[in-house]
Amino acid sequence: MWGLVAQFPAPLRFFSSPALHVRLGSRVVLHGVSVTARAAEVLALVGPNGAGKSTLLGALAADLPAAEGVVRILGRPASEWSAPELALRRAVLPQAAALSFPFTVEGVVRMGRAPWAATAIEDDDTAVAEEMARAEVTAFATRPFSALSGGERARAGDAVVVVLHDLGLAAAYAHRVAILRAGEVVADGPPGEVFSDRLLSEVYDQEVEALPHPRTGAVLVTPRRDL
């Protein structure tokens, strides 16, 4: 699970990566990927394991360098932002996090406010309390983070930065979806347009169906049962 969230008033282009190539060692993981994440929009990156989702997010977050192409954040090359400037403009939740010290759940959530310590934009105590309530982790605020179950850790992490994962959630909540396969974007658009039986079956190498929800019309992705 690897998520990245940015919230700014529309219509800013927050992240963009024209013709991005990223190498890990001698292996090219991303091949000419072009994707744009716009402010006030939820963009979901989906694809099978090894498709390049984590690598693309790492590049967009300025944690991984580009071999070719440029990642721009608010129109400015990512390499030109300092670490403190980036911390004020994007939040990142990696696939796994290990804590070596017995921080409480509230303490971990409060760490997410660190970039705002020198500003007067919002009261820290209020912000932390509101996010813990939203993620439903207030009840174990004083428990050590290391003592939480996997699901509880995910909820606590969600209080630091919102994570979007899974095709069903992407279809229900994303404004746009970029589908990756073997380091390339094979489709980019609203879920209702890009989630098709044929494409998803090819990308995930198993037969699936993309059906409209009978009440909301949102796309439902399920395995095919008639084969």
C-alpha positions in Angstrom: 0.0 0.0 0.0 1.6 3.2 -1.1 -0.4 6.5 -1.2 0.2 10.1 -2.0 -2.3 12.9 -1.4 -2.2 16.6 -2.2 -5.0 19.1 -1.6 -5.0 22.5 -3.3 -7.8 24.6 -4.8 -8.6 23.7 -8.4 -7.5 24.0 -11.2 -3.7 23.7 -10.3 -1.8 20.8 -11.9 -0.1 19.4 -8.9 2.0 16.6 -10.2 3.1 16.0 -13.8 5.5 13.6 -15.4 5.9 14.0 -19.2 7.7 11.0 -20.8 9.2 9.8 -17.5 11.8 7.0 -17.4 12.9 5.6 -14.0 15.6 3.0 -13.5 16.2 0.8 -10.4 19.7 -0.4 -10.7 20.2 -1.5 -14.3 16.5 -2.2 -14.9 14.2 0.4 -16.5 11.0 0.2 -14.4 9.0 3.0 -16.0 9.0 3.5 -19.8 8.0 6.9 -21.0 5.2 7.4 -18.5 3.1 10.6 -18.8 0.6 11.4 -16.1 -0.8 14.5 -14.4 -2.4 14.7 -11.0 -4.6 17.8 -10.7 -5.5 19.6 -7.5 -9.0 18.8 -6.0 -9.0 15.5 -7.9 -8.4 11.9 -6.8 -6.2 10.1 -9.2 -5.8 6.3 -8.6 -2.9 4.3 -10.0 -3.9 0.7 -10.5 -2.2 -2.3 -12.0 -0.9 -5.8 -11.0 2.2 -6.3 -8.9 5.3 -5.2 -10.6 3.5 -2.8 -12.9 5.4 0.2 -11.6 2.9 1.9 -9.3 5.2 2.3 -6.3 8.0 3.5 -8.5 5.8 6.1 -10.2 4.6 7.3 -6.8 8.1 7.4 -5.6 9.1 9.6 -8.5 6.1 11.9 -8.2 7.0 12.3 -4.5 10.6 13.3 -5.5 11.9 10.3 -3.6 13.2 8.6 -6.8 15.2 10.3 -9.5 14.2 10.2 -13.1 16.6 8.8 -15.7 14.8 10.7 -18.4 11.9 13.2 -18.2 11.0 15.7 -15.5 8.6 15.5 -12.6 7.0 18.8 -11.9 5.2 19.8 -8.8 3.0 22.9 -9.2 4.8 23.5 -12.5 8.3 23.5 -10.9 10.8 20.6 -11.3 10.7 18.4 -8.2 14.5 18.7 -7.9 14.2 22.4 -7.3 12.0 22.0 -4.2 13.7 21.7 -0.8 12.7 18.9 1.6 10.8 21.4 3.9 9.0 22.9 0.9 7.9 19.4 -0.3 6.7 18.5 3.2 4.3 21.4 3.1 2.9 20.4 -0.2 2.5 16.6 -0.3 2.1 13.8 2.1 3.3 10.2 1.5 2.3 6.9 3.1 4.7 4.1 2.1 3.8 0.5 1.7 5.3 -0.5 5.0 6.4 1.5 8.1 8.4 0.1 11.0 8.8 2.1 14.2 11.7 1.3 16.6 10.4 3.4 19.5 7.1 3.1 21.4 5.3 6.1 20.0 1.6 6.3 20.8 -1.0 6.4 18.1 -1.6 10.1 18.8 2.1 10.7 18.6 2.4 9.2 15.2 -0.6 11.1 13.9 0.9 14.3 15.4 4.1 13.7 13.4 2.0 14.4 10.3 1.7 18.0 11.5 5.5 18.5 11.8 5.8 20.5 8.5 3.3 23.1 9.8 5.0 23.7 13.2 6.4 27.1 12.1 3.1 28.3 10.6 -0.2 29.6 12.1 -2.5 28.1 9.5 -4.3 25.7 11.8 -4.3 24.6 15.4 -2.4 21.4 15.7 -4.5 19.9 18.6 -7.7 20.5 16.7 -6.3 19.1 13.4 -5.0 16.0 15.1 -8.2 15.4 17.0 -10.3 15.8 13.9 -8.2 13.4 11.8 -8.2 10.8 14.5 -11.9 11.0 14.8 -12.3 10.7 11.0 -10.1 7.6 10.9 -11.9 6.2 14.0 -8.7 5.8 16.0 -9.5 8.1 18.9 -10.3 5.1 21.2 -6.7 3.9 21.1 -4.9 7.2 21.0 -2.7 6.4 23.9 -1.8 2.8 22.8 1.7 2.2 21.4 1.6 2.1 17.6 3.6 -1.1 17.6 0.8 -2.9 19.6 -1.8 -2.3 17.0 -3.1 -4.9 14.6 -2.5 -4.6 10.9 -5.9 -3.1 10.3 -5.6 -0.7 13.2 -2.2 0.4 11.9 -3.8 1.1 8.5 -6.5 3.2 10.1 -3.9 5.1 12.1 -1.9 5.7 9.0 -5.0 6.9 7.2 -5.2 9.7 9.9 -1.8 10.9 8.6 -2.5 10.6 4.9 -5.5 9.3 3.0 -4.8 6.1 1.0 -6.7 4.9 -2.0 -6.3 1.2 -3.1 -8.2 -1.6 -4.7 -10.1 -1.5 -8.0 -13.5 -1.3 -6.2 -12.4 1.8 -4.2 -10.8 3.3 -7.2 -14.0 2.9 -9.2 -16.1 4.3 -6.4 -14.0 7.3 -5.3 -11.5 8.2 -8.0 -12.1 11.0 -10.5 -9.5 9.5 -12.8 -7.7 6.2 -13.0 -4.3 5.5 -14.6 -3.8 1.9 -15.4 -0.2 0.7 -15.4 1.2 -2.5 -17.0 4.9 -3.4 -17.3 6.0 0.2 -16.5 3.7 1.9 -19.0 0.3 3.7 -18.7 -2.1 1.8 -20.9 -5.2 3.9 -20.0 -6.0 7.1 -18.2 -9.4 8.5 -17.6 -12.6 8.3 -15.5 -13.2 4.8 -14.1 -16.4 4.4 -16.1 -14.5 4.9 -19.3 -11.3 3.0 -18.7 -12.5 0.1 -16.6 -13.6 -2.4 -19.3 -13.8 -6.2 -19.2 -11.2 -6.6 -21.9 -8.6 -4.2 -20.7 -8.7 -5.3 -17.0 -8.7 -8.9 -18.0 -5.6 -8.4 -20.1 -3.8 -6.2 -17.5 -4.5 -8.6 -14.5 -4.2 -11.8 -16.6 -7.5 -13.1 -15.3 -11.1 -12.8 -16.5 -13.1 -10.1 -14.8 -16.2 -8.1 -15.5 -16.8 -4.4 -15.0 -20.5 -3.8 -14.3 -22.5 -0.7 -13.4 -23.9 -0.6 -9.9 -27.7 -1.0 -10.1 -28.3 2.0 -7.9 -25.4 4.4 -8.2 -24.0 3.5 -11.7 -20.5 3.3 -10.3 -18.3 0.5 -11.8 -18.2 -2.8 -10.0 -15.3 -5.1 -10.8 -15.8 -8.8 -10.1 -14.3 -12.1 -11.3 -16.1 -13.8 -14.1 -18.1 -16.7 -12.8 -19.5 -18.2 -16.0 -16.3 -19.6 -17.4 
